[in-house]
Amino acid sequence: MNTFFMFGRYTSDAIQHVSVERTRQAHRIIESLGGRIKAIYALMGENDLVLITEFPRMAEAMKASVELKKQTDISFFTTAAMPVEEFDELVGEV
């Protein structure tokens, strides 16, 4: 599984619908695409949320980002992440 950080921004409408049920809905969407949520954090600043997720491939992460927008009206910026130890080894091979 690959790790992805999904940074979310609420629209003015989406902020009105913050709920435990919508968080459960996000879990269901991600799980339906073969992924899982490792953690979700509320943020202050440029982004309102970060979901730390795992997916088999980039394609599923992209589908989740689009589906979450359609279902929750929260826009997501999704980026791949790698543990720094793995990155150090990868760069050391170059």
C-alpha positions, -999 to +999 in steps of 0.1 A: +000+000+000+011+035-008+006+065+016-012+097+004-019+129+022-052+144+012-055+181+022-091+192+023-107+227+021-143+232+031-166+252+009-190+276+027-217+249+022-195+220+033-186+236+066-223+237+075-225+199+072-196+188+095-207+156+112-197+122+125-218+107+097-199+126+070-166+113+084-180+078+083-190+084+047-154+094+039-142+061+054-168+042+033-157+059+001-120+053+007-126+017+017-147+010-014-117+019-035-094-005-016-079+022+006-079+030+043-077+061+065-048+060+089-057+093+105-077+125+100-067+158+115-085+192+115-061+220+106-058+257+110-046+278+081-046+272+044-062+237+047-091+226+069-084+188+070-057+163+063-065+127+057-035+103+059-045+074+037-032+043+021-042+031-014-029+003-037-022+028-065-023+065-074-054+058-095-075+048-065-062+079-046-073+101-075-107+085-077-112+090-039-103+126-042-129+132-069-156+111-052-151+129-019-156+162-036-187+150-053-202+135-021-190+160+005-183+192-014-149+193+002-120+200-023-090+178-019-053+182-029-038+147-028-001+140-028+019+108-024+041+104+007+071+082+015+087+075+049+119+094+051+139+063+058+127+048+025+134+081+007+170+081+021+176+046+008+161+055-026+182+086-030+213+068-018+210+044-047+213+072-073 
